[in-house]
Amino acid sequence: STTTLTTPQNEVESLMHEMADESGLDLNMELPQGQTGSVGTSVASAEQDELSQRLAKLRDQV
Amino acid sequence: MAARAKRPEDVGSKEYDDSGELIRSHHKQAFEYISVALRIDEDDKAHKEQAVQWYKKGISELEKGIAIEIMGQGEKCERAKRLQAKMTTNLIMAKDRLELLAKVPSAS
């Protein structure tokens, strides 16, 4: 049957997240290599933002 | 004949795969160093000159991360470029801070 092949990916994903939420699972922990890379970069960006904020606060202090 | 250096196309595709990861590893190191520097710097009672060394280490990691060339296109590359842009901002800010700390006679 072709039904499984034509199921939109976003539907599958939202269903997976729904199931994960219900069971309290963290989907990110199970992401394949390619995905962890982009998650890692997002985390890294957030960490850089944190540094910017802290550096900005210090800017005019001695 | 001895094995020759990798042909450019091999190296190119390898760099394409790894540049994001490499940038992240420099980011991580820089983040740790600058976090230490900030913890010292944010404490009014601390000796600020102790922060200087950590800022310098962090700055050198940021520079290494920013120097990595990102090849190719796509979402992955865009993310890596955005990360580099943020690292550049922090590089400038950390250098400014370092300059300021260097001018201040160490108040103890």
Backbone of each chain as nested JSON, in Angstrom:
{
  "chains": [
    {"id": "A", "residues": [
      {"number": 1, "name": "SER", "atoms": {"N": [0.838, -1.202, 0.0], "CA": [0.0, 0.0, 0.0], "C": [0.877, 1.258, 0.0]}},
      {"number": 2, "name": "THR", "atoms": {"N": [0.4, 2.324, -0.64], "CA": [1.193, 3.551, -0.714], "C": [0.831, 4.545, 0.395]}},
      {"number": 3, "name": "THR", "atoms": {"N": [-0.161, 4.216, 1.176], "CA": [-0.623, 5.18, 2.185], "C": [0.503, 5.611, 3.133]}},
      {"number": 4, "name": "THR", "atoms": {"N": [1.287, 4.663, 3.56], "CA": [2.346, 5.027, 4.517], "C": [3.352, 5.971, 3.879]}},
      {"number": 5, "name": "LEU", "atoms": {"N": [3.573, 5.807, 2.575], "CA": [4.558, 6.64, 1.904], "C": [4.061, 8.067, 1.717]}},
      {"number": 6, "name": "THR", "atoms": {"N": [2.767, 8.25, 1.608], "CA": [2.25, 9.587, 1.325], "C": [1.836, 10.343, 2.595]}},
      {"number": 7, "name": "THR", "atoms": {"N": [1.985, 9.725, 3.743], "CA": [1.672, 10.444, 4.983], "C": [2.632, 11.613, 5.138]}},
      {"number": 8, "name": "PRO", "atoms": {"N": [2.087, 12.827, 5.268], "CA": [2.974, 13.994, 5.364], "C": [3.918, 13.875, 6.56]}},
      {"number": 9, "name": "GLN", "atoms": {"N": [5.143, 14.296, 6.313], "CA": [6.158, 14.123, 7.352], "C": [5.862, 14.947, 8.602]}},
      {"number": 10, "name": "ASN", "atoms": {"N": [5.294, 16.14, 8.391], "CA": [5.032, 16.967, 9.574], "C": [3.97, 16.341, 10.471]}},
      {"number": 11, "name": "GLU", "atoms": {"N": [3.042, 15.602, 9.839], "CA": [2.029, 14.92, 10.641], "C": [2.661, 13.826, 11.498]}},
      {"number": 12, "name": "VAL", "atoms": {"N": [3.57, 13.101, 10.855], "CA": [4.271, 12.037, 11.573], "C": [5.057, 12.632, 12.737]}},
      {"number": 13, "name": "GLU", "atoms": {"N": [5.726, 13.737, 12.437], "CA": [6.558, 14.356, 13.464], "C": [5.732, 14.885, 14.627]}},
      {"number": 14, "name": "SER", "atoms": {"N": [4.603, 15.546, 14.3], "CA": [3.809, 16.093, 15.396], "C": [3.203, 14.978, 16.233]}},
      {"number": 15, "name": "LEU", "atoms": {"N": [2.882, 13.882, 15.564], "CA": [2.353, 12.723, 16.295], "C": [3.42, 12.142, 17.226]}},
      {"number": 16, "name": "MET", "atoms": {"N": [4.651, 12.116, 16.704], "CA": [5.747, 11.604, 17.523], "C": [5.98, 12.478, 18.745]}},
      {"number": 17, "name": "HIS", "atoms": {"N": [5.877, 13.805, 18.521], "CA": [6.078, 14.72, 19.64], "C": [4.956, 14.594, 20.666]}},
      {"number": 18, "name": "GLU", "atoms": {"N": [3.737, 14.391, 20.133], "CA": [2.59, 14.225, 21.012], "C": [2.799, 12.998, 21.909]}},
      {"number": 19, "name": "MET", "atoms": {"N": [3.204, 11.904, 21.27], "CA": [3.436, 10.671, 22.015], "C": [4.561, 10.862, 23.023]}},
      {"number": 20, "name": "ALA", "atoms": {"N": [5.582, 11.594, 22.58], "CA": [6.726, 11.813, 23.465], "C": [6.309, 12.651, 24.672]}},
      {"number": 21, "name": "ASP", "atoms": {"N": [5.489, 13.687, 24.402], "CA": [5.021, 14.542, 25.497], "C": [4.228, 13.737, 26.509]}},
      {"number": 22, "name": "GLU", "atoms": {"N": [3.361, 12.873, 25.988], "CA": [2.527, 12.082, 26.871], "C": [3.34, 11.148, 27.752]}},
      {"number": 23, "name": "SER", "atoms": {"N": [4.386, 10.628, 27.176], "CA": [5.174, 9.671, 27.953], "C": [6.397, 10.329, 28.605]}},
      {"number": 24, "name": "GLY", "atoms": {"N": [6.506, 11.67, 28.424], "CA": [7.597, 12.397, 29.069], "C": [8.969, 12.088, 28.499]}},
      {"number": 25, "name": "LEU", "atoms": {"N": [8.993, 11.692, 27.228], "CA": [10.283, 11.381, 26.612], "C": [10.906, 12.623, 26.002]}},
      {"number": 26, "name": "ASP", "atoms": {"N": [12.193, 12.663, 25.974], "CA": [12.884, 13.737, 25.29], "C": [13.347, 13.222, 23.931]}},
      {"number": 27, "name": "LEU", "atoms": {"N": [12.64, 13.669, 22.876], "CA": [12.958, 13.181, 21.525], "C": [14.369, 13.569, 21.103]}},
      {"number": 28, "name": "ASN", "atoms": {"N": [14.814, 14.717, 21.569], "CA": [16.123, 15.195, 21.14], "C": [17.25, 14.241, 21.522]}},
      {"number": 29, "name": "MET", "atoms": {"N": [17.009, 13.478, 22.547], "CA": [18.045, 12.566, 22.989], "C": [18.252, 11.432, 22.004]}},
      {"number": 30, "name": "GLU", "atoms": {"N": [17.239, 11.197, 21.186], "CA": [17.306, 10.058, 20.267], "C": [17.541, 10.495, 18.827]}},
      {"number": 31, "name": "LEU", "atoms": {"N": [17.819, 11.774, 18.623], "CA": [17.966, 12.256, 17.252], "C": [19.201, 11.658, 16.58]}},
      {"number": 32, "name": "PRO", "atoms": {"N": [19.065, 11.358, 15.296], "CA": [20.226, 10.853, 14.565], "C": [21.298, 11.93, 14.413]}},
      {"number": 33, "name": "GLN", "atoms": {"N": [22.475, 11.501, 14.012], "CA": [23.65, 12.363, 13.962], "C": [23.418, 13.699, 13.269]}},
      {"number": 34, "name": "GLY", "atoms": {"N": [22.811, 13.646, 12.1], "CA": [22.602, 14.857, 11.323], "C": [21.799, 15.894, 12.085]}},
      {"number": 35, "name": "GLN", "atoms": {"N": [20.867, 15.422, 12.891], "CA": [19.999, 16.334, 13.627], "C": [20.689, 16.898, 14.862]}},
      {"number": 36, "name": "THR", "atoms": {"N": [21.467, 16.068, 15.519], "CA": [22.117, 16.556, 16.728], "C": [23.05, 17.708, 16.382]}},
      {"number": 37, "name": "GLY", "atoms": {"N": [23.599, 17.677, 15.17], "CA": [24.451, 18.763, 14.739], "C": [23.739, 20.092, 14.786]}},
      {"number": 38, "name": "SER", "atoms": {"N": [22.532, 20.168, 14.215], "CA": [21.828, 21.444, 14.189], "C": [21.34, 21.839, 15.571]}},
      {"number": 39, "name": "VAL", "atoms": {"N": [20.951, 20.86, 16.382], "CA": [20.568, 21.165, 17.759], "C": [21.777, 21.732, 18.488]}},
      {"number": 40, "name": "GLY", "atoms": {"N": [22.922, 21.106, 18.275], "CA": [24.158, 21.571, 18.905], "C": [24.482, 22.995, 18.516]}},
      {"number": 41, "name": "THR", "atoms": {"N": [24.273, 23.337, 17.243], "CA": [24.565, 24.694, 16.796], "C": [23.604, 25.689, 17.422]}},
      {"number": 42, "name": "SER", "atoms": {"N": [22.348, 25.3, 17.598], "CA": [21.378, 26.184, 18.24], "C": [21.766, 26.44, 19.682]}},
      {"number": 43, "name": "VAL", "atoms": {"N": [22.175, 25.385, 20.354], "CA": [22.627, 25.524, 21.744], "C": [23.833, 26.451, 21.792]}},
      {"number": 44, "name": "ALA", "atoms": {"N": [24.75, 26.235, 20.863], "CA": [25.96, 27.053, 20.816], "C": [25.606, 28.521, 20.592]}},
      {"number": 45, "name": "SER", "atoms": {"N": [24.662, 28.778, 19.691], "CA": [24.237, 30.155, 19.426], "C": [23.666, 30.787, 20.686]}},
      {"number": 46, "name": "ALA", "atoms": {"N": [22.858, 30.032, 21.41], "CA": [22.252, 30.536, 22.639], "C": [23.328, 30.845, 23.674]}},
      {"number": 47, "name": "GLU", "atoms": {"N": [24.358, 30.001, 23.705], "CA": [25.443, 30.228, 24.655], "C": [26.238, 31.486, 24.293]}},
      {"number": 48, "name": "GLN", "atoms": {"N": [26.415, 31.701, 22.987], "CA": [27.107, 32.917, 22.557], "C": [26.287, 34.154, 22.929]}},
      {"number": 49, "name": "ASP", "atoms": {"N": [24.965, 34.046, 22.792], "CA": [24.099, 35.163, 23.175], "C": [24.264, 35.488, 24.656]}},
      {"number": 50, "name": "GLU", "atoms": {"N": [24.374, 34.437, 25.442], "CA": [24.535, 34.631, 26.883], "C": [25.829, 35.403, 27.174]}},
      {"number": 51, "name": "LEU", "atoms": {"N": [26.889, 35.016, 26.484], "CA": [28.161, 35.719, 26.675], "C": [28.025, 37.187, 26.285]}},
      {"number": 52, "name": "SER", "atoms": {"N": [27.33, 37.434, 25.174], "CA": [27.147, 38.82, 24.707], "C": [26.462, 39.654, 25.771]}},
      {"number": 53, "name": "GLN", "atoms": {"N": [25.41, 39.07, 26.359], "CA": [24.65, 39.811, 27.367], "C": [25.509, 40.123, 28.584]}},
      {"number": 54, "name": "ARG", "atoms": {"N": [26.26, 39.143, 28.995], "CA": [27.086, 39.355, 30.188], "C": [28.215, 40.342, 29.896]}},
      {"number": 55, "name": "LEU", "atoms": {"N": [28.785, 40.256, 28.706], "CA": [29.847, 41.196, 28.342], "C": [29.288, 42.614, 28.227]}},
      {"number": 56, "name": "ALA", "atoms": {"N": [28.07, 42.729, 27.696], "CA": [27.446, 44.04, 27.535], "C": [27.203, 44.689, 28.899]}},
      {"number": 57, "name": "LYS", "atoms": {"N": [26.795, 43.882, 29.856], "CA": [26.537, 44.411, 31.202], "C": [27.799, 44.976, 31.832]}},
      {"number": 58, "name": "LEU", "atoms": {"N": [28.911, 44.331, 31.54], "CA": [30.174, 44.75, 32.141], "C": [30.779, 45.959, 31.435]}},
      {"number": 59, "name": "ARG", "atoms": {"N": [30.253, 46.2, 30.216], "CA": [30.942, 47.126, 29.323], "C": [31.362, 48.443, 29.994]}},
      {"number": 60, "name": "ASP", "atoms": {"N": [30.457, 49.027, 30.75], "CA": [30.785, 50.349, 31.288], "C": [31.263, 50.308, 32.73]}},
      {"number": 61, "name": "GLN", "atoms": {"N": [31.449, 49.133, 33.244], "CA": [31.943, 49.023, 34.62], "C": [33.452, 48.836, 34.621]}},
      {"number": 62, "name": "VAL", "atoms": {"N": [34.008, 49.236, 35.696], "CA": [35.448, 49.026, 35.853], "C": [35.696, 48.153, 37.07]}}
    ]},
    {"id": "B", "residues": [
      {"number": 1, "name": "MET", "atoms": {"N": [55.306, 4.404, -4.444], "CA": [55.308, 5.845, -4.169], "C": [54.506, 6.127, -2.899]}},
      {"number": 2, "name": "ALA", "atoms": {"N": [55.025, 7.007, -2.134], "CA": [54.345, 7.314, -0.865], "C": [52.973, 7.911, -1.124]}},
      {"number": 3, "name": "ALA", "atoms": {"N": [52.109, 7.701, -0.185], "CA": [50.755, 8.249, -0.318], "C": [50.834, 9.77, -0.426]}},
      {"number": 4, "name": "ARG", "atoms": {"N": [50.15, 10.29, -1.401], "CA": [50.191, 11.747, -1.581], "C": [49.121, 12.398, -0.719]}},
      {"number": 5, "name": "ALA", "atoms": {"N": [49.293, 13.682, -0.603], "CA": [48.303, 14.442, 0.181], "C": [46.927, 14.263, -0.466]}},
      {"number": 6, "name": "LYS", "atoms": {"N": [45.921, 14.399, 0.31], "CA": [44.555, 14.261, -0.201], "C": [44.325, 15.243, -1.334]}},
      {"number": 7, "name": "ARG", "atoms": {"N": [43.602, 14.761, -2.313], "CA": [43.271, 15.655, -3.406], "C": [42.299, 16.724, -2.901]}},
      {"number": 8, "name": "PRO", "atoms": {"N": [42.345, 17.893, -3.515], "CA": [41.521, 19.011, -3.026], "C": [40.042, 18.637, -2.876]}},
      {"number": 9, "name": "GLU", "atoms": {"N": [39.52, 17.881, -3.822], "CA": [38.076, 17.587, -3.748], "C": [37.731, 16.719, -2.533]}},
      {"number": 10, "name": "ASP", "atoms": {"N": [38.691, 15.832, -2.166], "CA": [38.447, 15.011, -0.975], "C": [38.44, 15.88, 0.278]}},
      {"number": 11, "name": "VAL", "atoms": {"N": [39.464, 16.728, 0.341], "CA": [39.576, 17.606, 1.495], "C": [38.354, 18.513, 1.567]}},
      {"number": 12, "name": "GLY", "atoms": {"N": [37.975, 19.033, 0.4], "CA": [36.821, 19.943, 0.352], "C": [35.581, 19.335, 0.938]}},
      {"number": 13, "name": "SER", "atoms": {"N": [35.247, 18.117, 0.537], "CA": [34.011, 17.526, 1.011], "C": [34.102, 17.182, 2.489]}},
      {"number": 14, "name": "LYS", "atoms": {"N": [35.325, 16.855, 2.917], "CA": [35.513, 16.549, 4.329], "C": [35.293, 17.804, 5.166]}},
      {"number": 15, "name": "GLU", "atoms": {"N": [35.883, 18.91, 4.706], "CA": [35.726, 20.173, 5.425], "C": [34.274, 20.59, 5.478]}},
      {"number": 16, "name": "TYR", "atoms": {"N": [33.594, 20.33, 4.413], "CA": [32.187, 20.697, 4.351], "C": [31.413, 19.989, 5.454]}},
      {"number": 17, "name": "ASP", "atoms": {"N": [31.729, 18.719, 5.661], "CA": [31.037, 17.95, 6.692], "C": [31.42, 18.383, 8.096]}},
      {"number": 18, "name": "ASP", "atoms": {"N": [32.68, 18.724, 8.265], "CA": [33.186, 18.913, 9.614], "C": [33.244, 20.353, 10.092]}},
      {"number": 19, "name": "SER", "atoms": {"N": [33.119, 21.316, 9.156], "CA": [33.356, 22.699, 9.566], "C": [32.403, 23.126, 10.68]}},
      {"number": 20, "name": "GLY", "atoms": {"N": [31.129, 22.742, 10.566], "CA": [30.169, 23.101, 11.608], "C": [30.569, 22.529, 12.95]}},
      {"number": 21, "name": "GLU", "atoms": {"N": [30.988, 21.28, 12.911], "CA": [31.369, 20.602, 14.145], "C": [32.623, 21.233, 14.752]}},
      {"number": 22, "name": "LEU", "atoms": {"N": [33.543, 21.591, 13.872], "CA": [34.793, 22.212, 14.296], "C": [34.521, 23.58, 14.935]}},
      {"number": 23, "name": "ILE", "atoms": {"N": [33.651, 24.327, 14.303], "CA": [33.301, 25.647, 14.835], "C": [32.656, 25.484, 16.209]}},
      {"number": 24, "name": "ARG", "atoms": {"N": [31.791, 24.48, 16.311], "CA": [31.129, 24.254, 17.612], "C": [32.138, 23.88, 18.693]}},
      {"number": 25, "name": "SER", "atoms": {"N": [33.15, 23.12, 18.325], "CA": [34.103, 22.715, 19.355], "C": [34.932, 23.914, 19.825]}},
      {"number": 26, "name": "HIS", "atoms": {"N": [35.246, 24.833, 18.904], "CA": [35.949, 26.057, 19.324], "C": [35.017, 26.942, 20.143]}},
      {"number": 27, "name": "HIS", "atoms": {"N": [33.764, 26.978, 19.73], "CA": [32.782, 27.745, 20.495], "C": [32.73, 27.25, 21.941]}},
      {"number": 28, "name": "LYS", "atoms": {"N": [32.656, 25.929, 22.074], "CA": [32.494, 25.316, 23.392], "C": [33.675, 25.671, 24.304]}},
      {"number": 29, "name": "GLN", "atoms": {"N": [34.854, 25.572, 23.725], "CA": [36.05, 25.9, 24.481], "C": [36.06, 27.383, 24.856]}},
      {"number": 30, "name": "ALA", "atoms": {"N": [35.719, 28.213, 23.887], "CA": [35.688, 29.66, 24.126], "C": [34.638, 30.002, 25.18]}},
      {"number": 31, "name": "PHE", "atoms": {"N": [33.512, 29.339, 25.091], "CA": [32.423, 29.588, 26.044], "C": [32.874, 29.269, 27.469]}},
      {"number": 32, "name": "GLU", "atoms": {"N": [33.58, 28.165, 27.6], "CA": [34.048, 27.784, 28.935], "C": [35.064, 28.783, 29.483]}},
      {"number": 33, "name": "TYR", "atoms": {"N": [36.016, 29.171, 28.652], "CA": [37.036, 30.118, 29.104], "C": [36.415, 31.471, 29.459]}},
      {"number": 34, "name": "ILE", "atoms": {"N": [35.558, 31.966, 28.568], "CA": [35.003, 33.304, 28.802], "C": [34.02, 33.28, 29.975]}},
      {"number": 35, "name": "SER", "atoms": {"N": [33.362, 32.155, 30.18], "CA": [32.486, 32.035, 31.348], "C": [33.288, 32.168, 32.634]}},
      {"number": 36, "name": "VAL", "atoms": {"N": [34.448, 31.557, 32.658], "CA": [35.321, 31.667, 33.838], "C": [35.736, 33.127, 34.013]}},
      {"number": 37, "name": "ALA", "atoms": {"N": [36.148, 33.747, 32.904], "CA": [36.559, 35.151, 32.951], "C": [35.425, 36.026, 33.482]}},
      {"number": 38, "name": "LEU", "atoms": {"N": [34.229, 35.781, 32.994], "CA": [33.083, 36.592, 33.405], "C": [32.764, 36.401, 34.885]}},
      {"number": 39, "name": "ARG", "atoms": {"N": [32.885, 35.165, 35.342], "CA": [32.597, 34.925, 36.769], "C": [33.536, 35.728, 37.657]}},
      {"number": 40, "name": "ILE", "atoms": {"N": [34.784, 35.814, 37.247], "CA": [35.758, 36.601, 38.009], "C": [35.441, 38.093, 37.857]}},
      {"number": 41, "name": "ASP", "atoms": {"N": [35.2, 38.466, 36.595], "CA": [34.999, 39.874, 36.261], "C": [33.733, 40.438, 36.902]}},
      {"number": 42, "name": "GLU", "atoms": {"N": [32.725, 39.603, 37.044], "CA": [31.442, 40.068, 37.596], "C": [31.484, 40.212, 39.114]}},
      {"number": 43, "name": "ASP", "atoms": {"N": [32.492, 39.635, 39.703], "CA": [32.635, 39.717, 41.155], "C": [33.445, 40.963, 41.495]}},
      {"number": 44, "name": "ASP", "atoms": {"N": [32.805, 41.906, 42.164], "CA": [33.471, 43.176, 42.459], "C": [34.698, 43.003, 43.336]}},
      {"number": 45, "name": "LYS", "atoms": {"N": [34.657, 41.977, 44.144], "CA": [35.761, 41.814, 45.098], "C": [36.942, 41.053, 44.496]}},
      {"number": 46, "name": "ALA", "atoms": {"N": [36.717, 40.449, 43.343], "CA": [37.769, 39.62, 42.753], "C": [38.884, 40.477, 42.169]}},
      {"number": 47, "name": "HIS", "atoms": {"N": [40.018, 39.859, 42.029], "CA": [41.129, 40.532, 41.359], "C": [40.899, 40.393, 39.862]}},
      {"number": 48, "name": "LYS", "atoms": {"N": [40.626, 41.525, 39.244], "CA": [40.238, 41.507, 37.836], "C": [41.337, 40.955, 36.932]}},
      {"number": 49, "name": "GLU", "atoms": {"N": [42.571, 41.123, 37.37], "CA": [43.657, 40.662, 36.493], "C": [43.625, 39.149, 36.293]}},
      {"number": 50, "name": "GLN", "atoms": {"N": [42.948, 38.464, 37.213], "CA": [42.816, 37.018, 37.036], "C": [41.9, 36.683, 35.854]}},
      {"number": 51, "name": "ALA", "atoms": {"N": [41.009, 37.59, 35.555], "CA": [40.09, 37.362, 34.43], "C": [40.801, 37.5, 33.089]}},
      {"number": 52, "name": "VAL", "atoms": {"N": [41.875, 38.317, 33.093], "CA": [42.563, 38.632, 31.836], "C": [43.023, 37.372, 31.102]}},
      {"number": 53, "name": "GLN", "atoms": {"N": [43.651, 36.467, 31.834], "CA": [44.167, 35.243, 31.199], "C": [43.039, 34.425, 30.559]}},
      {"number": 54, "name": "TRP", "atoms": {"N": [41.907, 34.353, 31.262], "CA": [40.781, 33.573, 30.726], "C": [40.167, 34.248, 29.515]}},
      {"number": 55, "name": "TYR", "atoms": {"N": [40.099, 35.551, 29.549], "CA": [39.6, 36.269, 28.366], "C": [40.51, 35.983, 27.174]}},
      {"number": 56, "name": "LYS", "atoms": {"N": [41.811, 36.012, 27.418], "CA": [42.76, 35.8, 26.318], "C": [42.599, 34.404, 25.716]}},
      {"number": 57, "name": "LYS", "atoms": {"N": [42.451, 33.412, 26.6], "CA": [42.264, 32.045, 26.095], "C": [40.978, 31.952, 25.279]}},
      {"number": 58, "name": "GLY", "atoms": {"N": [39.921, 32.548, 25.793], "CA": [38.633, 32.53, 25.098], "C": [38.71, 33.223, 23.749]}},
      {"number": 59, "name": "ILE", "atoms": {"N": [39.399, 34.363, 23.736], "CA": [39.544, 35.125, 22.495], "C": [40.269, 34.295, 21.443]}},
      {"number": 60, "name": "SER", "atoms": {"N": [41.298, 33.579, 21.858], "CA": [42.046, 32.792, 20.875], "C": [41.189, 31.65, 20.311]}},
      {"number": 61, "name": "GLU", "atoms": {"N": [40.323, 31.077, 21.148], "CA": [39.415, 30.038, 20.647], "C": [38.374, 30.628, 19.695]}},
      {"number": 62, "name": "LEU", "atoms": {"N": [37.865, 31.806, 20.04], "CA": [36.894, 32.463, 19.157], "C": [37.524, 32.734, 17.802]}},
      {"number": 63, "name": "GLU", "atoms": {"N": [38.77, 33.206, 17.821], "CA": [39.451, 33.513, 16.56], "C": [39.609, 32.266, 15.703]}},
      {"number": 64, "name": "LYS", "atoms": {"N": [39.941, 31.145, 16.345], "CA": [40.093, 29.893, 15.594], "C": [38.767, 29.475, 14.969]}},
      {"number": 65, "name": "GLY", "atoms": {"N": [37.709, 29.614, 15.739], "CA": [36.389, 29.218, 15.241], "C": [35.907, 30.094, 14.093]}},
      {"number": 66, "name": "ILE", "atoms": {"N": [36.211, 31.378, 14.204], "CA": [35.765, 32.327, 13.178], "C": [36.559, 32.131, 11.889]}},
      {"number": 67, "name": "ALA", "atoms": {"N": [37.818, 31.706, 12.034], "CA": [38.686, 31.547, 10.869], "C": [38.289, 30.354, 9.982]}},
      {"number": 68, "name": "ILE", "atoms": {"N": [37.471, 29.471, 10.503], "CA": [37.096, 28.285, 9.724], "C": [36.169, 28.689, 8.584]}},
      {"number": 69, "name": "GLU", "atoms": {"N": [36.566, 28.237, 7.415], "CA": [35.779, 28.576, 6.237], "C": [34.613, 27.608, 6.081]}},
      {"number": 70, "name": "ILE", "atoms": {"N": [33.452, 28.148, 5.888], "CA": [32.28, 27.28, 5.713], "C": [32.011, 27.129, 4.226]}},
      {"number": 71, "name": "MET", "atoms": {"N": [32.105, 25.893, 3.783], "CA": [31.877, 25.619, 2.369], "C": [30.436, 25.184, 2.166]}},
      {"number": 72, "name": "GLY", "atoms": {"N": [29.93, 25.498, 0.972], "CA": [28.623, 24.99, 0.61], "C": [27.488, 25.884, 1.054]}},
      {"number": 73, "name": "GLN", "atoms": {"N": [26.288, 25.322, 0.914], "CA": [25.082, 26.079, 1.205], "C": [24.147, 25.214, 2.024]}},
      {"number": 74, "name": "GLY", "atoms": {"N": [23.023, 25.771, 2.321], "CA": [22.022, 24.995, 3.036], "C": [21.879, 25.426, 4.478]}},
      {"number": 75, "name": "GLU", "atoms": {"N": [20.864, 24.861, 5.12], "CA": [20.504, 25.239, 6.478], "C": [21.672, 25.055, 7.45]}},
      {"number": 76, "name": "LYS", "atoms": {"N": [22.377, 23.929, 7.29], "CA": [23.486, 23.62, 8.185], "C": [24.563, 24.698, 8.136]}},
      {"number": 77, "name": "CYS", "atoms": {"N": [24.862, 25.117, 6.911], "CA": [25.886, 26.139, 6.721], "C": [25.42, 27.487, 7.251]}},
      {"number": 78, "name": "GLU", "atoms": {"N": [24.132, 27.764, 7.046], "CA": [23.588, 29.034, 7.531], "C": [23.687, 29.118, 9.044]}},
      {"number": 79, "name": "ARG", "atoms": {"N": [23.363, 28.004, 9.69], "CA": [23.463, 27.976, 11.152], "C": [24.891, 28.215, 11.604]}},
      {"number": 80, "name": "ALA", "atoms": {"N": [25.81, 27.545, 10.912], "CA": [27.221, 27.683, 11.274], "C": [27.676, 29.126, 11.078]}},
      {"number": 81, "name": "LYS", "atoms": {"N": [27.191, 29.761, 10.003], "CA": [27.567, 31.148, 9.729], "C": [27.006, 32.085, 10.795]}},
      {"number": 82, "name": "ARG", "atoms": {"N": [25.766, 31.801, 11.206], "CA": [25.167, 32.641, 12.26], "C": [25.946, 32.492, 13.563]}},
      {"number": 83, "name": "LEU", "atoms": {"N": [26.369, 31.279, 13.82], "CA": [27.164, 31.053, 15.034], "C": [28.475, 31.83, 14.954]}},
      {"number": 84, "name": "GLN", "atoms": {"N": [29.091, 31.807, 13.788], "CA": [30.346, 32.549, 13.617], "C": [30.129, 34.047, 13.793]}},
      {"number": 85, "name": "ALA", "atoms": {"N": [28.985, 34.534, 13.317], "CA": [28.69, 35.967, 13.457], "C": [28.584, 36.34, 14.93]}},
      {"number": 86, "name": "LYS", "atoms": {"N": [27.947, 35.472, 15.698], "CA": [27.823, 35.738, 17.139], "C": [29.171, 35.658, 17.826]}},
      {"number": 87, "name": "MET", "atoms": {"N": [29.989, 34.734, 17.352], "CA": [31.331, 34.61, 17.919], "C": [32.147, 35.868, 17.616]}},
      {"number": 88, "name": "THR", "atoms": {"N": [31.94, 36.432, 16.434], "CA": [32.651, 37.66, 16.061], "C": [32.244, 38.803, 16.984]}},
      {"number": 89, "name": "THR", "atoms": {"N": [30.941, 38.902, 17.257], "CA": [30.455, 39.932, 18.175], "C": [31.136, 39.793, 19.534]}},
      {"number": 90, "name": "ASN", "atoms": {"N": [31.183, 38.573, 20.014], "CA": [31.778, 38.352, 21.331], "C": [33.287, 38.545, 21.326]}},
      {"number": 91, "name": "LEU", "atoms": {"N": [33.894, 38.272, 20.191], "CA": [35.332, 38.508, 20.061], "C": [35.627, 39.991, 20.258]}},
      {"number": 92, "name": "ILE", "atoms": {"N": [34.829, 40.818, 19.591], "CA": [35.027, 42.263, 19.687], "C": [34.765, 42.743, 21.124]}},
      {"number": 93, "name": "MET", "atoms": {"N": [33.68, 42.246, 21.706], "CA": [33.33, 42.676, 23.062], "C": [34.369, 42.217, 24.086]}},
      {"number": 94, "name": "ALA", "atoms": {"N": [34.857, 40.991, 23.925], "CA": [35.841, 40.474, 24.871], "C": [37.158, 41.249, 24.736]}},
      {"number": 95, "name": "LYS", "atoms": {"N": [37.501, 41.608, 23.496], "CA": [38.731, 42.385, 23.282], "C": [38.615, 43.775, 23.902]}},
      {"number": 96, "name": "ASP", "atoms": {"N": [37.435, 44.379, 23.747], "CA": [37.196, 45.694, 24.352], "C": [37.337, 45.615, 25.864]}},
      {"number": 97, "name": "ARG", "atoms": {"N": [36.757, 44.548, 26.409], "CA": [36.798, 44.367, 27.865], "C": [38.245, 44.178, 28.338]}},
      {"number": 98, "name": "LEU", "atoms": {"N": [38.955, 43.422, 27.568], "CA": [40.352, 43.135, 27.895], "C": [41.171, 44.429, 27.901]}},
      {"number": 99, "name": "GLU", "atoms": {"N": [40.891, 45.26, 26.911], "CA": [41.595, 46.535, 26.786], "C": [41.316, 47.411, 28.007]}},
      {"number": 100, "name": "LEU", "atoms": {"N": [40.072, 47.418, 28.414], "CA": [39.665, 48.224, 29.567], "C": [40.347, 47.722, 30.837]}},
      {"number": 101, "name": "LEU", "atoms": {"N": [40.363, 46.407, 30.99], "CA": [40.978, 45.828, 32.19], "C": [42.471, 46.107, 32.228]}},
      {"number": 102, "name": "ALA", "atoms": {"N": [43.08, 46.148, 31.048], "CA": [44.515, 46.373, 30.968], "C": [44.871, 47.799, 31.393]}},
      {"number": 103, "name": "LYS", "atoms": {"N": [43.95, 48.72, 31.119], "CA": [44.197, 50.135, 31.436], "C": [44.064, 50.408, 32.929]}},
      {"number": 104, "name": "VAL", "atoms": {"N": [43.149, 49.673, 33.538], "CA": [42.861, 49.93, 34.951], "C": [44.009, 49.438, 35.825]}},
      {"number": 105, "name": "PRO", "atoms": {"N": [44.526, 50.311, 36.657], "CA": [45.54, 49.843, 37.59], "C": [44.9, 48.836, 38.536]}},
      {"number": 106, "name": "SER", "atoms": {"N": [45.485, 47.675, 38.673], "CA": [44.841, 46.59, 39.411], "C": [44.485, 47.028, 40.829]}},
      {"number": 107, "name": "ALA", "atoms": {"N": [43.222, 47.232, 41.026], "CA": [42.718, 47.645, 42.334], "C": [42.595, 46.426, 43.231]}},
      {"number": 108, "name": "SER", "atoms": {"N": [43.348, 46.407, 44.272], "CA": [43.264, 45.248, 45.152], "C": [42.887, 45.646, 46.571]}}
    ]}
  ]
}
